[in-house]
Amino acid sequence: MRTKTLKKNKINVVTLGCSKNVYDSEVLMGQLRASNKEVVHEEEGNIVVINTCGFINNAKEESINTILEFVQKKEDGLVDKVFVTGCLSERYKPDLQKEIPNVDQYFGTTELPGLLKALGADYKHELIGERITTTPKNYAYFKIAEGCDRPCSFCAIPIMRGQHRSTPMEDLVTEAEKLAAKGVKELILIAQDLTYYGLDLYKKRNLAELLQKLAKVEGIEWIRLHYAFPTGFPMDVLEVMRTEPKICNYLDIPLQHISDSILKSMRRGTTKAKTTKLLEEFRAAVPEMAIRTTLIVGYPGETEEDFQTLKQWVKEMRFERLGCFTYSHEENTHAYNLEDDVPEEVKMDRANQIMEIQSQISWELNQQKIGKEFKVVIDRKEGGYFVGRTEFDSPDVDNEVLINAEEGYLRTGEFCTVKITAAEDFDLYAEVV
């Protein structure tokens, strides 16, 4: 009689959505590895865990299509089990269970112990900072808080991620030290809202103190700030940015809109005058700073006049980095009660108009860099170029610096000084100095 050989399971983690999801997948993989499980990221495996995104329509669509793809593979006998976790699952679990019943189990964003149990692993509390990074070895996303207490009308994140919870400073310093020991040189700080950091634990906004502590970690060279909120911004952060060389002169602050009536409806707690004043204060405190923002066009009730106000303001502000999204009508949000009355083609046209203006601004700002020298980190080699970034650029979303690979070898993850020789609207060309 033939005996069935025991096959060793290989767990494949598939990540969709934003950097916070990347971080969560890395923590999950670290936990699995600690339980001696074989785990890979977006490779082949007989057990699949899909970490979904449920933020806006396109992202939800991608998540559902990925689930359906792996359920089909399960039916075809190519994989044994499919588990789903993350924001989509948190938000729509009952619907998903009904519509796609062939998934073995669904888990929400806070159910990591349950997911590990289903995968035959134990949740280990002591694993602070132990995660398997999936980004290039020189940088890592660094989540300092979870959830959000802001009431923005268009956003479903509080539904999916719950209230704001800061991670204690000592845990974050431990995690940064472990990452530095693995060769990570750049921490990209993420949260739903960085500026809220510390309010729950220390009863005050404590981002500046955290930055000072992280800057002391040996081996970390750059610390980058993503996702700040304009209302109640802790100004002491600017002082740390100005005086501490490790803190990149870079801030990602999604402003969403500038027309007062739209800001009010969005429940952003600010006005055009206040926002403009804040940005002027940023520029005065840290003149070198690259400000990245994201905007939403086509929000319910956005008139042509509102849009023109936004357009004019973008021209005046001359943001170093800017992204623009079309409004997505999300159930269970405050804005869902409003009529989604801007036609899709108008939304698209408005987004394109904003990006056209931005492309011109970016081109003009980049021309000013020609002939100047910058410290650059090398992220990867692509075709005939080494691709790097300055401190003013975040991976995947901002400008890149292209260096001709024929002119000499550069190591991925290392820093070097380059001179800019040419510039396009979103790319810079350079030679090593």
VORO-383964 format. One record per residue: residue in one letter; x, y, z of N, C-alpha, C in turn. Coordinates in pm, whole numbers, padded with zeros to 5 digits, always signed. Last residue first. Example, Ala and Ser with C-alpha at 12.3 -4.5 7.8 and 13.67 -1.06 7.14 Angstrom:
VORO-383964
S+01285-00225+00708+01367-00106+00714+01290+00003+00787/A+01319-00569+00780+01230-00450+00780+01320-00330+00780/
END
This chain:
VORO-383964
V+02960+06208-00907+03065+06309-00889+03191+06241-00833/V+02777+06048-01160+02838+06040-01027+02953+06139-01019/E+02517+06228-01330+02643+06148-01332+02704+06152-01193/A+02166+06206-01421+02279+06255-01343+02403+06171-01369/Y+01835+06322-01480+01949+06243-01526+02074+06297-01458/L+01509+06293-01338+01635+06366-01347+01743+06272-01398/D+01159+06307-01418+01285+06233-01401+01405+06325-01414/F+00934+06457-01470+00936+06379-01346+01065+06298-01326/D+01002+06628-01684+00902+06674-01586+00906+06591-01458/E+01368+06608-01694+01235+06606-01758+01133+06648-01653/A+01704+06721-01717+01583+06701-01637+01460+06701-01725/A+02060+06660-01676+01940+06693-01757+01817+06662-01674/T+02249+06636-01477+02294+06680-01611+02176+06719-01701/I+02336+06667-01141+02224+06658-01236+02268+06716-01371/K+02571+06464-00985+02545+06597-01041+02436+06583-01147/V+02572+06284-00672+02562+06295-00819+02542+06441-00858/T+02705+06072-00429+02676+06211-00467+02676+06220-00619/C+02532+05784-00289+02644+05847-00360+02605+05991-00393/F+02455+05501-00081+02439+05644-00113+02556+05690-00198/E+02321+05174-00161+02428+05264-00116+02394+05408-00155/G+02123+05022-00267+02116+05047-00124+02223+05141-00073/T+02327+04873-00512+02191+04900-00463+02195+04920-00311/R+02628+05026-00619+02563+04920-00541+02423+04962-00498/L+02733+05087-00949+02684+05141-00822+02611+05030-00748/Y+02995+05107-01185+02906+05022-01107+02863+05094-00979/G+02993+05314-01486+03053+05261-01362+02950+05188-01280/E+02868+05393-01711+02974+05481-01660+03036+05431-01529/E+02660+05238-01775+02786+05211-01846+02902+05289-01786/A+02438+05332-01649+02508+05219-01587+02643+05190-01653/N+02357+05662-01584+02396+05569-01690+02484+05458-01632/I+02098+05721-01363+02244+05733-01381+02288+05624-01479/L+01819+05908-01278+01869+05799-01363+02018+05824-01391/V+01609+05955-01010+01734+06003-01069+01795+05887-01147/E+01256+06026-01001+01371+05936-00988+01491+05997-01057/N+00979+06167-00813+01083+06171-00915+01190+06065-00891/D+00738+05942-00648+00803+06070-00680+00906+06057-00792/V+00636+05690-00589+00541+05799-00620+00609+05926-00672/D+00839+05494-00547+00717+05460-00624+00626+05578-00660/P+00987+05650-00260+00982+05544-00361+00843+05532-00422/S+01010+06012-00253+00971+05888-00190+00965+05778-00297/D+01244+06273-00251+01161+06181-00328+01136+06052-00252/F+01435+06427-00143+01308+06494-00171+01209+06402-00244/E+01672+06301-00124+01590+06302-00002+01451+06361-00026/T+01664+06129-00446+01718+06228-00351+01634+06222-00224/R+01717+05799-00579+01629+05905-00531+01708+06003-00444/G+01798+05601-00878+01813+05646-00739+01710+05753-00704/V+01884+05340-01083+01774+05432-01049+01786+05469-00901/F+02111+05293-01345+02088+05278-01201+01983+05383-01162/Y+02017+05180-01675+02035+05286-01574+02032+05230-01431/G+01943+05018-01887+02082+05068-01886+02110+05171-01778/G+01715+04836-01691+01767+04861-01828+01911+04908-01817/E+01772+04928-01366+01663+04904-01461+01712+04938-01602/K+01857+04862-01033+01908+04882-01170+01794+04846-01264/R+01760+05057-00738+01760+04936-00825+01834+04969-00956/D+01819+05266-00558+01714+05169-00525+01725+05041-00607/I+02066+05457-00415+02038+05373-00534+01938+05264-00495/V+02025+05789-00303+02033+05648-00267+01995+05567-00391/V+02222+06086-00326+02120+05999-00384+02138+05858-00328/K+02279+06424-00280+02304+06290-00226+02187+06201-00271/F+02355+06641-00558+02261+06585-00459+02313+06451-00407/E+02449+06947-00720+02484+06814-00668+02385+06770-00560/K+02341+07107-01031+02357+07100-00884+02389+06956-00840/G+02296+07091-01299+02427+07145-01257+02450+07137-01107/I+01951+07138-01257+02061+07102-01349+02190+07172-01304/K+01745+07230-01108+01839+07138-01041+01959+07104-01129/Q+01574+07376-01255+01660+07451-01162+01766+07363-01097/Q+01425+07184-01379+01529+07253-01460+01627+07328-01369/N+01244+07114-01180+01354+07022-01212+01465+07089-01293/L+01066+07324-01190+01146+07306-01067+01266+07215-01095/E+00959+07280-01447+01030+07405-01418+01120+07390-01294/W+00839+07026-01410+00944+07045-01513+01028+07170-01481/S+00651+07087-01216+00757+06991-01185+00874+07007-01283/I+00484+07257-01361+00554+07307-01241+00675+07218-01210/Q+00393+07075-01559+00468+07195-01598+00549+07250-01480/S+00259+06893-01397+00369+06844-01482+00458+06963-01525/Q+00057+07050-01289+00164+06999-01203+00285+06954-01284/I-00103+07092-01511-00042+07208-01443+00079+07161-01362/E-00177+06824-01549-00106+06899-01656-00033+07020-01597/M-00317+06764-01320-00188+06696-01342-00107+06763-01453/I-00545+06925-01360-00457+06949-01244-00320+06888-01271/Q-00653+06801-01589-00613+06943-01593-00515+06977-01479/N-00708+06545-01491-00606+06562-01597-00557+06706-01604/A-00915+06604-01315-00791+06544-01264-00678+06564-01366/R-01106+06699-01496-01051+06789-01393-00919+06735-01338/D-01157+06468-01645-01104+06588-01713-01039+06683-01611/M-01264+06304-01449-01139+06266-01517-01073+06387-01581/K-01500+06446-01384-01400+06415-01282-01264+06389-01348/V-01628+06436-01630-01586+06567-01578-01478+06547-01470/E-01680+06163-01652-01589+06223-01752-01541+06362-01705/E-01857+06127-01433-01726+06061-01433-01628+06128-01530/P-02031+06424-01314-02017+06308-01404-01872+06257-01410/V-02113+06485-00985-02019+06528-01090-01996+06410-01184/D-02280+06390-00783-02342+06459-00899-02242+06510-01004/D-02375+06199-00565-02250+06193-00642-02277+06255-00779/E-02539+06361-00303-02554+06307-00439-02419+06314-00512/L-02465+06239+00028-02474+06345-00072-02489+06282-00210/N-02419+06022+00181-02555+06078+00187-02575+06189+00083/Y-02155+05983+00159-02240+05892+00081-02385+05941+00079/A-02015+06136+00332-02041+06195+00199-02134+06108+00115/H-01984+05966+00548-02075+06080+00562-02114+06137+00425/T-01991+05618+00449-01920+05742+00482-02023+05854+00488/N-02135+05398+00367-02109+05413+00512-02019+05532+00546/E-01983+05377+00041-02094+05357+00135-02043+05365+00280/E-01823+05627-00147-01804+05511-00060-01918+05496+00041/H-01734+05733-00449-01852+05741-00362-01859+05616-00273/S-01437+05899-00512-01501+05768-00515-01611+05767-00408/Y-01300+06158-00713-01379+06120-00596-01444+05983-00616/T-00976+06109-00852-01117+06143-00872-01195+06089-00752/F-00669+06255-00737-00761+06142-00749-00900+06193-00785/C-00335+06352-00791-00475+06393-00794-00563+06270-00818/G-00028+06459-00635-00108+06356-00702-00255+06399-00696/L+00280+06632-00642+00134+06637-00626+00070+06520-00700/R+00561+06811-00528+00505+06681-00566+00355+06688-00547/E+00606+07078-00489+00714+06998-00548+00660+06866-00602/F+00359+07319-00574+00400+07202-00494+00511+07126-00566/R+00272+07592-00625+00389+07528-00687+00444+07415-00598/M+00074+07771-00554+00149+07702-00448+00276+07635-00499/E-00045+07865-00790+00023+07959-00699+00118+07887-00602/K-00158+07639-00907-00060+07720-00984+00022+07808-00889/V-00332+07567-00706-00223+07474-00741-00113+07550-00817/W-00507+07785-00725-00428+07767-00603-00309+07674-00628/Q-00633+07741-00967-00554+07863-00948-00457+07848-00830/K-00767+07502-00904-00669+07507-01014-00573+07626-00995/L-00943+07578-00702-00841+07475-00676-00727+07487-00779/T-01103+07758-00843-01032+07803-00722-00915+07709-00693/Q-01209+07586-01033-01119+07692-01078-01037+07749-00961/F-01372+07427-00867-01258+07366-00937-01158+07473-00982/D-01561+07611-00783-01476+07542-00683-01350+07489-00750/E-01673+07667-01038-01605+07774-00962-01510+07714-00855/E-01793+07432-01103-01683+07477-01188-01601+07584-01114/T-01847+07264-00785-01889+07343-00901-01766+07376-00986/E-01908+06978-00618-01794+07060-00665-01837+07133-00793/G-02108+06807-00532-02135+06951-00521-02020+07038-00568/P-01888+06550-00435-02027+06594-00454-02043+06746-00434/Y-01570+06588-00606-01645+06563-00482-01789+06613-00501/G-01400+06634-00816-01529+06569-00845-01606+06529-00721/V-01072+06555-00685-01164+06636-00768-01292+06557-00791/I-00843+06573-00426-00959+06498-00477-01041+06594-00563/L-00484+06555-00396-00610+06628-00406-00718+06535-00458/T-00188+06543-00201-00283+06477-00292-00416+06553-00283/T+00153+06667-00191+00014+06664-00148-00068+06581-00245/R+00474+06726-00062+00391+06642-00149+00247+06652-00099/I+00730+06958-00055+00596+06927-00002+00522+06844-00106/A+01057+06971+00038+00969+06929-00072+00835+06891-00010/M+01232+07244+00190+01140+07131+00201+01066+07102+00070/E+01408+07452+00220+01445+07343+00123+01336+07240+00107/P+01311+07613+00424+01298+07659+00285+01324+07549+00181/V+01146+07571+00687+01239+07479+00617+01234+07513+00468/A+01003+07802+00763+01081+07726+00863+01185+07638+00796/A+00879+07890+00529+00965+07983+00605+01057+07906+00700/R+00733+07670+00454+00838+07719+00364+00934+07812+00437/F+00553+07650+00671+00644+07539+00637+00764+07591+00558/E+00417+07892+00643+00500+07870+00763+00599+07755+00741/E+00285+07843+00406+00383+07954+00410+00476+07938+00531/L+00118+07641+00491+00221+07609+00392+00328+07718+00388/L-00045+07788+00667+00034+07674+00716+00149+07644+00619/K-00172+07967+00490-00083+08019+00595+00011+07908+00647/T-00325+07784+00346-00222+07862+00276-00120+07916+00376/T-00495+07696+00550-00407+07601+00482-00292+07676+00414/K-00635+07931+00618-00554+07860+00719-00451+07768+00652/A-00765+07993+00375-00671+08090+00436-00578+08019+00534/K-00927+07771+00332-00824+07804+00235-00718+07895+00299/T-00961+07591+00647-01009+07678+00539-00893+07703+00443/T-01062+07294+00835-00970+07403+00799-01032+07484+00686/G-01200+07057+00879-01164+07140+00995-01066+07251+00963/R-01301+06886+00698-01155+06885+00713-01107+06978+00827/R-01548+06803+00587-01524+06802+00734-01374+06799+00765/M-01632+06837+00331-01541+06725+00355-01510+06706+00504/S-01769+07075+00361-01847+06953+00337-01761+06829+00362/K-01545+07242+00392-01645+07232+00499-01725+07102+00485/L-01417+07212+00150-01346+07173+00274-01444+07153+00388/I-01616+07325-00015-01583+07182-00027-01512+07133+00100/S-01608+07592+00068-01736+07517+00079-01710+07366+00070/D-01339+07666+00017-01392+07663+00154-01519+07579+00166/S-01122+07482-00186-01242+07566-00184-01307+07554-00046/I-00928+07293-00173-00897+07423-00113-01018+07516-00111/H-00848+06946-00096-00915+07051-00175-00880+07185-00112/Q-00637+06756-00007-00765+06713-00067-00836+06821-00149/L-00395+06737+00121-00480+06853+00152-00621+06840+00093/P-00162+06528+00265-00277+06529+00174-00375+06641+00210/I+00158+06568+00284+00045+06622+00361-00077+06631+00268/D+00472+06467+00331+00355+06429+00253+00233+06471+00335/L+00774+06634+00322+00652+06610+00400+00539+06578+00304/Y+01118+06673+00370+01013+06618+00286+00890+06596+00374/N+01407+06657+00430+01328+06780+00411+01212+06747+00316/C+01452+06381+00652+01447+06434+00515+01363+06562+00512/I+01653+06372+00924+01511+06388+00888+01506+06453+00749/K+01927+06384+00958+01867+06256+00916+01720+06268+00874/P+01993+06639+01053+02021+06605+00912+01954+06475+00865/E+01798+06846+01234+01846+06708+01237+01867+06659+01093/T+01696+07101+01197+01822+07087+01269+01881+06946+01265/R+01457+07082+01051+01558+07183+01013+01696+07154+01075/M+01315+06889+01183+01350+06869+01041+01464+06963+01000/V+01278+07012+01428+01358+06889+01422+01405+06865+01278/E+01113+07221+01342+01241+07253+01405+01335+07131+01399/L+00892+07082+01259+00970+07158+01160+01108+07190+01213/V+00782+06985+01491+00838+06889+01395+00931+06960+01295/D+00657+07192+01616+00793+07158+01663+00862+07054+01573/M+00401+07206+01511+00505+07286+01445+00648+07254+01493/P+00175+06968+01444+00270+07004+01552+00393+07075+01494/F-00135+07075+01310-00002+07022+01278+00099+07063+01387/G-00409+07125+01321-00338+07091+01445-00198+07037+01421/T-00472+07005+01001-00531+07068+01119-00456+07025+01245/P-00339+06851+00801-00310+06994+00817-00364+07058+00946/F-00157+06553+00864-00289+06616+00851-00271+06765+00878/A+00067+06339+00678+00037+06431+00788-00099+06496+00760/Y+00202+06121+00518+00063+06130+00564+00048+06212+00693/H+00540+06058+00598+00428+06041+00507+00296+06056+00581/L+00873+06153+00624+00739+06165+00685+00630+06156+00579/R+01176+05969+00671+01085+06042+00581+00943+06041+00638/I+01509+05967+00744+01376+05941+00802+01278+06031+00727/W+01822+05820+00667+01711+05907+00626+01584+05866+00699/E+01995+05651+00805+02046+05777+00750+01937+05876+00710/I+02068+05425+01058+01958+05492+00986+02011+05626+00936/G+02301+05369+01194+02277+05298+01067+02163+05359+00987/E+02167+05410+01522+02285+05397+01435+02252+05321+01306/V+01929+05634+01616+01954+05493+01585+02067+05483+01483/K+01863+05896+01650+01982+05848+01724+02017+05703+01688/A+01630+05933+01521+01750+05987+01456+01878+05937+01525/L+01446+05842+01702+01477+05756+01587+01607+05802+01518/K+01437+06061+01877+01482+05929+01926+01523+05838+01810/Q+01336+06261+01712+01468+06279+01776+01525+06144+01823/L+01086+06154+01651+01186+06174+01545+01327+06187+01603/L+00959+06165+01902+00985+06035+01839+01094+06048+01732/E+00940+06443+01932+01025+06364+02024+01060+06228+01964/A+00759+06500+01724+00894+06559+01723+00988+06479+01813/L+00521+06367+01793+00597+06322+01676+00742+06374+01679/N+00335+06399+01990+00472+06368+02029+00561+06327+01912/R+00082+06572+02137+00136+06534+02006+00287+06518+02019/K-00017+06415+02448+00024+06531+02367+00077+06480+02234/K-00071+06192+02594-00163+06308+02612-00112+06434+02544/Y+00053+05964+02539+00131+06061+02617+00053+06191+02642/L-00134+05802+02403-00042+05744+02502+00015+05848+02597/D-00288+05968+02235-00355+05866+02317-00265+05816+02429/L-00098+06132+02111-00209+06192+02186-00275+06092+02280/G+00096+06000+01958+00125+06028+02099+00007+06079+02179/Y+00024+06140+01645+00105+06045+01721+00124+06091+01867/Y-00105+06299+01479-00182+06260+01596-00098+06176+01692/T+00046+06320+01255+00047+06434+01348-00024+06403+01478/L+00010+06100+01090+00131+06108+01173+00119+06211+01284/D-00252+05913+01017-00225+06054+01046-00106+06062+01143/Q-00219+05656+00948-00330+05728+00883-00310+05877+00902/A+00135+05633+00886+00019+05615+00975-00096+05675+00899/I+00488+05596+00843+00350+05596+00792+00253+05578+00908/L+00812+05685+00754+00711+05681+00862+00571+05691+00805/I+01053+05505+00631+00944+05588+00577+00830+05578+00678/L+01393+05504+00688+01263+05471+00746+01159+05565+00684/E+01680+05375+00542+01577+05479+00533+01446+05427+00594/K+01843+05161+00567+01904+05293+00591+01801+05406+00594/V+01876+04827+00674+01784+04933+00631+01846+05069+00666/G+02040+04623+00765+02087+04701+00651+01992+04808+00601/K+01963+04500+00993+01945+04422+00867+01993+04501+00744/A+01997+04696+01180+02090+04582+01185+02080+04496+01058/A+01777+04853+01120+01911+04905+01087+02013+04790+01086/L+01575+04691+01226+01579+04716+01081+01719+04764+01039/K+01637+04705+01496+01639+04574+01428+01646+04593+01276/E+01600+04977+01541+01733+04917+01562+01745+04783+01489/A+01327+05003+01495+01421+05075+01408+01562+05014+01420/E+01227+04850+01708+01203+04807+01571+01302+04873+01474/T+01311+05009+01924+01356+04868+01912+01343+04820+01767/V+01159+05239+01868+01306+05248+01866+01366+05106+01851/L+00904+05134+01904+00943+05183+01772+01095+05194+01761/D+00901+05075+02174+00883+04965+02077+00931+05008+01938/E+00931+05331+02281+01039+05233+02304+01027+05117+02205/M+00687+05458+02204+00816+05499+02147+00924+05392+02160/P+00396+05255+02125+00488+05321+02221+00627+05347+02160/T+00183+05351+01859+00273+05246+01909+00372+05313+02006/S-00150+05485+01895-00005+05505+01874+00072+05383+01925/R-00446+05457+01731-00370+05394+01840-00221+05409+01809/H-00761+05582+01634-00616+05603+01636-00551+05536+01757/Q-01012+05324+01558-00963+05452+01614-00811+05459+01615/G-01037+05132+01245-01069+05166+01385-01008+05300+01427/R-01013+05050+00986-00892+05045+01071-00917+05085+01216/M-01254+05073+00858-01172+04954+00833-01058+04939+00934/I-01365+05310+00944-01450+05189+00947-01362+05063+00940/P-01157+05491+00893-01192+05460+01033-01279+05334+01046/I-01167+05485+00600-01058+05420+00675-01094+05394+00822/A-01338+05604+00429-01390+05486+00500-01284+05423+00590/C-01409+05944+00363-01310+05839+00391-01368+05726+00474/F-01540+06176+00325-01527+06088+00208-01454+05958+00239/S-01535+06334+00558-01664+06281+00509-01649+06174+00402/C-01325+06292+00837-01340+06330+00695-01457+06256+00630/P-01276+06300+01116-01412+06273+01069-01433+06294+00919/R-01008+06110+01269-01057+06225+01193-01195+06196+01133/D-00884+05906+01395-00997+05968+01467-01058+06084+01388/C-00763+05593+01279-00776+05738+01259-00900+05788+01331/G-00511+05323+01265-00643+05383+01278-00643+05534+01266/E-00187+05319+01423-00291+05253+01346-00421+05329+01365/A+00155+05427+01398+00021+05428+01461-00075+05358+01368/I+00386+05390+01266+00397+05439+01405+00262+05443+01477/K+00546+05179+01045+00414+05224+01090+00418+05263+01237/F+00751+05219+00800+00763+05215+00945+00636+05271+01004/Y+00903+05059+00523+00790+05136+00577+00786+05113+00728/A+01250+05081+00449+01136+05004+00502+01027+05101+00544/Y+01534+05049+00225+01430+05125+00297+01320+05032+00347/N+01727+04870+00128+01773+04997+00187+01663+05080+00255/K+01623+04642+00009+01680+04630+00145+01717+04762+00210/P+01292+04697-00128+01438+04689-00143+01507+04706-00008/T+01033+04527+00073+01082+04640-00006+01231+04619-00035/T+00968+04338+00248+00947+04302+00107+00993+04414+00015/T+01095+04209+00556+01067+04323+00467+01061+04278+00322/I+00950+04043+00801+01026+04012+00679+00998+04123+00579/R+01003+04151+01139+00919+04129+01021+01008+04101+00901/E+01009+04232+01453+01055+04119+01370+00964+04105+01250/G+00905+04428+01613+00997+04469+01506+01049+04356+01421/I+00865+04210+01873+00859+04352+01834+00959+04378+01722/L+00762+03948+01955+00833+03972+01830+00829+04119+01788/E+00617+03878+02175+00751+03930+02199+00825+03969+02069/H+00379+03762+02105+00379+03904+02145+00519+03964+02147/K+00306+03555+01850+00411+03578+01951+00421+03727+01982/Y+00055+03332+01767+00091+03474+01772+00193+03497+01884/D+00141+03027+01603+00100+03099+01725+00140+03245+01716/A-00007+02863+01316+00103+02931+01385+00050+03000+01510/G-00192+02762+01136-00116+02668+01219+00002+02731+01290/L-00350+02937+01015-00234+02894+00936-00143+02800+01016/A-00527+02996+01213-00580+02923+01097-00466+02868+01010/K-00353+03147+01369-00403+03018+01420-00453+02930+01304/L-00325+03372+01214-00207+03287+01239-00251+03148+01284/L-00587+03471+01231-00532+03432+01100-00413+03337+01119/G-00597+03533+01506-00690+03434+01448-00638+03380+01314/P-00401+03736+01528-00386+03609+01601-00473+03497+01543/L-00514+03939+01346-00390+03868+01314-00376+03738+01395/E-00741+04102+01322-00755+03961+01361-00631+03878+01329/T-00779+04354+01236-00727+04340+01373-00723+04193+01418/T-00888+04348+00984-00755+04410+01000-00695+04388+01138/G-01049+04019+00951-01043+04166+00945-00901+04217+00973/F-01063+03728+00737-01020+03792+00862-01016+03943+00843/Y-01226+03434+00613-01201+03579+00601-01161+03635+00738/Q-01131+03115+00482-01172+03202+00592-01139+03348+00562/D-01144+02993+00223-01148+02911+00346-01190+02993+00468/V-01367+03079-00037-01251+03119+00043-01258+03044+00177/N-01610+03017-00147-01503+02917-00157-01372+02957-00088/P-01800+03214-00145-01795+03124-00028-01676+03027-00031/I-01843+03504-00231-01730+03416-00267-01710+03316-00152/E-02088+03602-00130-02060+03607-00275-01948+03512-00317/K-02080+03558+00149-02199+03518+00071-02163+03502-00078/Q-01840+03665+00223-01868+03525+00259-01984+03470+00174/L-01878+03927+00136-01777+03843+00069-01805+03695+00097/D-02073+04020+00314-02101+04017+00168-02006+03921+00097/P-01936+03999+00562-02059+03923+00538-02090+03910+00388/K-01698+04176+00510-01688+04031+00536-01820+03957+00508/Y-01628+04434+00433-01738+04367+00361-01745+04218+00392/R-01424+04535+00596-01538+04620+00561-01657+04542+00506/E-01233+04338+00624-01284+04406+00744-01417+04474+00711/S-01179+04287+00355-01239+04182+00437-01300+04240+00565/L-01056+04522+00283-01179+04481+00213-01255+04380+00298/C-00830+04524+00457-00936+04624+00467-01066+04584+00400/G-00723+04190+00569-00706+04330+00524-00835+04409+00521/T-00753+03857+00416-00744+03948+00530-00740+04093+00478/V-00833+03527+00326-00840+03669+00289-00837+03754+00417/F-00693+03220+00209-00740+03303+00321-00738+03450+00277/V-00721+02914+00052-00716+03060+00028-00774+03132+00150/K-00545+02606-00012-00630+02691+00072-00613+02838+00037/D-00415+02481-00228-00499+02403-00136-00597+02491-00058/V-00386+02537-00584-00357+02573-00445-00456+02499-00354/L-00464+02386-00799-00327+02441-00801-00287+02494-00663/G-00722+02287-00839-00628+02202-00765-00485+02255-00761/D-00909+02450-00938-00830+02374-01038-00725+02284-00971/E-00997+02572-00709-01088+02477-00776-01013+02390-00876/K-00774+02735-00669-00807+02632-00569-00897+02526-00633/K-00789+02902-00886-00671+02813-00876-00697+02700-00776/Q-01027+03032-00813-01025+02949-00935-00907+02850-00930/V-00927+03169-00597-01033+03071-00572-01041+02975-00692/F-00751+03343-00726-00695+03236-00643-00800+03130-00608/E-00935+03505-00867-00826+03436-00939-00773+03319-00856/L-01088+03615-00664-01151+03523-00761-01046+03440-00835/I-00894+03780-00541-00957+03670-00465-01014+03567-00563/T-00844+03956-00753-00735+03872-00703-00791+03753-00624/N-01092+04082-00780-01040+04002-00893-00928+03908-00847/I-01101+04214-00531-01200+04108-00562-01149+04018-00676/S-00885+04395-00560-00886+04296-00452-00980+04181-00485/E-00969+04547-00779-00845+04469-00790-00842+04359-00682/E-01198+04665-00662-01210+04580-00782-01087+04487-00795/K-01084+04821-00468-01175+04712-00429-01187+04611-00542/A-00943+05001-00624-00868+04913-00534-00955+04794-00492/N-01147+05134-00756-01047+05058-00835-00975+04957-00748/N-01298+05250-00532-01354+05151-00625-01249+05068-00697/I-01093+05254-00230-01177+05318-00333-01208+05214-00441/F-01025+05056-00016-01032+05201-00001-01124+05268-00103/G-00954+04805+00060-01097+04832+00040-01125+04980+00032/C-00724+04547-00014-00745+04690+00006-00894+04718-00020/T-00599+04241+00145-00676+04322+00050-00682+04469+00087/N-00388+03990+00126-00408+04108+00212-00470+04217+00125/I-00437+03654+00104-00448+03778+00025-00479+03893+00122/V-00249+03372+00126-00314+03473+00210-00317+03603+00130/V-00255+03033+00024-00246+03175-00016-00318+03263+00086/I-00065+02743-00001-00161+02817+00083-00144+02966+00052/N+00122+02668-00182-00006+02595-00188-00112+02657-00095/G+00288+02920-00384+00271+02850-00256+00136+02781-00258/E+00510+03137-00557+00421+03020-00561+00409+02961-00420/E+00495+03479-00455+00558+03374-00536+00461+03257-00543/E+00435+03685-00274+00393+03692-00415+00476+03601-00504/H+00663+03587-00051+00581+03704-00084+00560+03709-00235/V+00651+03290+00160+00706+03369+00048+00612+03485+00021/V+00741+03067+00423+00654+03177+00376+00727+03254+00265/E+00716+02793+00626+00779+02841+00502+00688+02947+00440/K+00727+02838+00978+00650+02815+00856+00729+02865+00736/N+00826+02876+01237+00891+02779+01145+00807+02744+01022/S+00721+03087+01363+00659+02957+01393+00711+02848+01298/A+00861+03289+01246+00897+03257+01385+00833+03125+01430/R+00725+03303+01001+00863+03254+01002+00904+03212+01145/L+00492+03421+01093+00488+03285+01036+00627+03221+01039/Q+00584+03673+01176+00520+03583+01273+00522+03439+01221/G+00673+03772+00930+00768+03759+01041+00715+03661+01146/M+00432+03786+00791+00535+03693+00745+00640+03668+00854/L+00300+03985+00940+00241+03851+00930+00349+03749+00892/V+00471+04200+00884+00456+04154+01023+00402+04010+01023/E+00427+04222+00609+00563+04193+00658+00559+04141+00802/S+00159+04294+00600+00201+04166+00541+00339+04125+00594/D+00176+04547+00719+00101+04440+00786+00140+04302+00732/Y+00328+04684+00523+00379+04668+00659+00309+04550+00729/V+00149+04681+00312+00281+04619+00294+00338+04586+00433/N-00053+04834+00424-00077+04693+00399+00054+04617+00380/K+00069+05078+00423+00031+05021+00554+00004+04871+00540/S+00101+05133+00153+00220+05097+00230+00186+05037+00367/C-00200+04989-00001-00104+05094+00034+00014+05040+00116/G-00287+04720-00230-00314+04846-00156-00191+04921-00116/L-00204+04377-00154-00265+04480-00240-00278+04608-00158/T+00005+04095-00143-00030+04224-00083-00087+04320-00187/V+00005+03760-00056-00014+03853-00169-00064+03985-00112/V+00207+03502+00058+00133+03622+00100+00128+03719-00019/N+00200+03161+00064+00227+03273-00026+00142+03393+00018/I+00345+02902+00239+00242+03007+00246+00286+03125+00159/K+00363+02563+00191+00435+02688+00163+00329+02799+00155/N+00376+02259+00377+00302+02374+00325+00394+02492+00299/K+00507+01955+00275+00526+02072+00359+00455+02193+00297/K+00316+01659+00262+00373+01771+00189+00390+01891+00285/L+00372+01338+00336+00328+01464+00397+00396+01580+00326/T+00265+01093+00107+00375+01170+00168+00320+01300+00224/K+00064+00815+00167+00066+00953+00117+00179+01031+00186/T+00181+00494+00085+00140+00592+00186+00153+00732+00127/R+00053+00219-00091+00132+00343-00094+00087+00437+00017/M+00085-00121+00000+00000+00000+00000+00088+00125+00000/
END
